[in-house]
Amino acid sequence: MRPRRHQVEAVNWVYDILLWTFSILVDLFFREVHPRGSWKVPRRGPVIFVAAPHANQFVDPLILMRVLKTEANRRIAFLIAEKSMRRRFIGWFSRSVGSISVGRALDMTKPGSGKIYLPAPEDDPCLIRGVGTHFDGPEVQIGGLLVLPSSGGAAASAEVAEVHGPEDIRLKKEFKGKTAMMQLTGRDDFDDEGKLSNGASHGKKGPADDYEGSSYKTAPKVDQTEVYDAVFERLNHGGCVGIFPEGGSHDRTELLPLKAGVAIMALGALAANPDCGLVIVPCGMNYFHAHKFRSRAVVEFGNPVEVPPELVELYKRGERREAVRSLLETVYQALVAVTVTSPDYDTLMLIQAARRLYNPTGKKLPLPMVVELNRRLVKGYTQYKDDERMIHLKRSVADYNEQLRLLGLRDHQVEYAKFSVFKVVSTLIYRVGKLAVLSVGTLPGLVLFAPVFVATKLISIKKSREALAASTVKIQGRDVMATWKLLVALAFAPILYAFYACLFAWMTYRHRVWGFVPEGVPIWAIVVGLDILFPAMTFAALRFGEIGMDIFKSLRPLVLSLNPTSINTLVRLREKRARLSQEVTELINTLGPEVFPDFDNNRIIADPYRDTTDQAGGPISPTRHGRQGSDQLSPTAGNAAAASIGGASSAAGHLPRNESFGNLGSIGLFATRPPSRSRSRTSSSGGLSGSGGFPVKGFSTMVDSKEGLDEVSKKIRGAMQERGMERRRRRSEDLSRSWDGMEGSSRGTTPGSEDGKKMV
């Protein structure tokens, strides 16, 4: 079957122009979008990009499209829900960039008539009985879904296998979990897996007495043949396809179960064309407050996953379920390796606090290192969460966070308690003065753009509530807020600018703006000038306002330091932080080697409570190499003690970089990071395949065992592969850009310096 009209491939120049235009919005909304591991992306051949977690609705594909075009010069066609395709603006943009429409059963749910229950939850859990239902009518289809009411942000669903009559159907698989079984039986004596507890209700096997049943929804069976045909056509022509295998977007802290579509696409493409060279590249979408304006993100690419030939043969022989299950598990593990997930929000807050307390010595780490450290801490916590030491530390950290909340402080601001009165007063006066100067550049644009700010805030909150009400997996609906903020600003800002321009033009025509505009200035010049002036004023308000807000937030701890009633509390809190920092560091040093066999040789940061010369090989710390903005890491022990995790101000009390005037000069007109691709190559390279910036160190203690030797060999092979790819890429770029004699100096690297950075 031929693809439908809205599944045609995009025209390259249209794709590039639209992507460039919307990238401006991305740069304005996000303070930094940092790619990591982009050298792992194949430069040619068919690729399926699997991205997770899907935490930012339509912003996620836009960011990934931009990163792939900038870092790997590859265009990608995303799979998008047919429900979204029906939206006017989203549908137009999606069709223009060649997206593939996918019908989702859960987007087509309708309330079912009557009530349903489980007559025999233990003996026959697949049999569903209804009261006042019409299962033999059009509302239920074999292969469709039966969906229970949402509970706790999630709704259970099961596929219909057989229809026995108007009030009896059989499911393909039974409902799982305690909540679903309670909804279908009215009983509360099930365990977490949905099994009846021993001796439950004195041997009663049916639903609770007088239970009337549960409401439900039905979803039709969706034929995806046309979708797979369109995907196979793209891949057979060497193109890239992007998919978010969790399904819809969500704001959870853990990955949702992956849908089988990505495995079916990969296996189907290789079954039809075994020599096409298809690989699956995992992409981790790691956000720091994804829904907030001027937040940060790290897009991390994992090692390409090659589909084993035996799975393709299994798929060809008709054993598709086993082949899909095996490949889906491989993809899931690949995504876990490039994302930071936690079982719940409280655990994520604990990990964030522990990361800030670990080695609190002053400097901020690059975002990729923060993500990597978070991932390692999550892994360690998951393994030892029931340990008494971990439980005690969790309570202490939670109490510390609560005290910060009550005082209205951030963790890094606790350090202000050690300042002298003179330094506090002088710093306070200096920052208030800076804030006053920044206000001059902020207020005009803020006043003019205020209607847009208000509209984006109100509409995004409204849309998040609507999305939450219609979803079975969202918690607060924050995953749609960034999308709607960008869409509203994109539509409302030009209208507002045009209104202001017309208003000033009319005032010029009527009375020359009370005589301030000379008679010789034509009206068209006023319109053109204002069309340039208003966006410039808005941009200045955003940039100056961002820095001013950081300074404003830093004033509260200074005021508390001068308040006699709160200074003692602040001093005690600082002492408590120091004790907690030592406890966190000691626990990590104790349990770390049990989780990571080569812990001391591959440390991210130094241990401030241990002599760094006693650590085997020394710690790894961030140091700057070559050009500005490079985040290449090197094992330099001398700077290791200065590394820290996430404090916004140094131990010496200096303003963080984003609070000073200096960073304004390093920011391009429409970018929050240097546009040079060479920066990403530096920041995303590392000696270990998949490390994205953590070099492999020599003389590793891991070679004491066969498994350790295999791991070291894997690291060496990864480093050699990376170096080869770097050389080939530089050679290709030098040949294609030989007309520009200054290109080599602008990239600021040489083969020798690159080789020197990758130490094995």
Buried (B, 14 or more C-beta within 10 A) or exposed (E): EEBEEBBEBBEEEEBBEBBEEBBEBBBBBBBBBBBBBBBBBBEEBBBBBBBBBBBBBBBBBBBBBBBBBBBBEBBBBBBBBBBBBEBEEBBEBBBBBBBBBBBBBBBBBEEBBBBBBBBBBEEEBBBBBBEEBBBBEEBBBEEBBBBBBBBEBBBBBBBBEEBEEBBBBBBEEBBBBBBBBBBBBBBEBBEEEBBBEEEBBEEBEBBBEEBEBBEBBBBBEBEBEBBBBBBBBBBBEEBBBBBBBBBBBBBBBEBBEBBBBBBBBBBBBBBEBBEBBBBBBBBBBBBBEBBBBBBBBBBBBBBBBEBBEEBBBBBBEEEBEEBBEBBBEBBBEBBBBBBBBBBEEEBBBBBBBBBBBBBBBBBBBBBBBBBBBBBBBBBBBEEBEEEEEBEEBBEBBEEBBEBBEEBEBBBBBBBBBEBEEEBBBEBBEEBEEBBEEBBEBBEBBBEBBEBBBEBBBEBBEEBBEEBBEBBBBBBBBBBBBBBBBBBBBBEBBEEBBBEBBEEBBEBBEEEBBEEEBEEEEEEEEBBEEBBEBBBEBBBBBBBBBBBBBBBBBBBBBBEBBEEEEBBEBBBEBBEBBEEBBBBBBBBBBEBBEEBBBBBBBBBBBBBBEBEBEEBBBBBBBBBEBBBEBBBBBBBBBEBBBBBBBBBBBBBEEEBBBBBBEEBEEEBEEBBBBBEBBBBBBBBBBBBBBBBBBBBBBEEBBBBEEEEBEEBBEBBBEBBBBBBEBBEEBBEEBEEEEEEEEEBBEEBBBEEEEBEEBBEB
